[in-house]
Amino acid sequence: MCDAAYRGGLLLETAGPHDEVAKVLPPLTVADEQLELGLGILDESVASTVGRRTLAA
């Protein structure tokens, strides 16, 4: 997911013992338009990643 976000222009940081947590750290002064753009990139990244994987039950 982080690779897909990076290709879209969004930097994410991972955390957790298996990098299972994605951290989004926007600046406190982010404009609404920039926040919407970033969240759109994040949404597309998650959707493209989940679409390629088989989730365990």
N, C-alpha and C positions, 0 to 999 in steps of 0.2 A: 504494500500500500504506500509506503514511504517513497519507494522508487517511482511509482506512478504519480504521486503528488509532486515530486521533484521535477519530473518531466513536464508537468503542468505549470511549474513556476512557484510551487509552494514548498517551503522547508518544514519538515516535521522532525521531531526528536522521539526516539523510542526509549522505553524504560521497562523494567521488570526483568526477572531472571531469564525469560525467553523472548524478550522484546515484544511482549504482547500488549503493551500500552503505547499509544501514540499521543504525544503531547503537542498541543497547539499553543503557541505563545505569541499572540498578537500584541503589538504595542498598545499601551493604554490610550493613546491618542489616534487610534485607527479610525479612518473615515468609514461611514456606512457602506459606501460603494466598494471600498477595498475589502471590508469584512464579508460582504456578499460574494465578491469574486473569490476570495479564499475559501469560504464555505462551499461554494460551487465546485471548486477544484477538489476539495476534500471529499465531497459527495461522489464525484465522478471516480475518484481514486478508490474509494471503498467499493463502489458498485463494480468497477472493473476487476478488482481483486477478488471479491466474493464470487463473482460470476465465473472465475477461472478455477475455483477450488471446490472440492467436495467437503462439506462440513460434517464433522463427526456428530453422531447422535448422542 
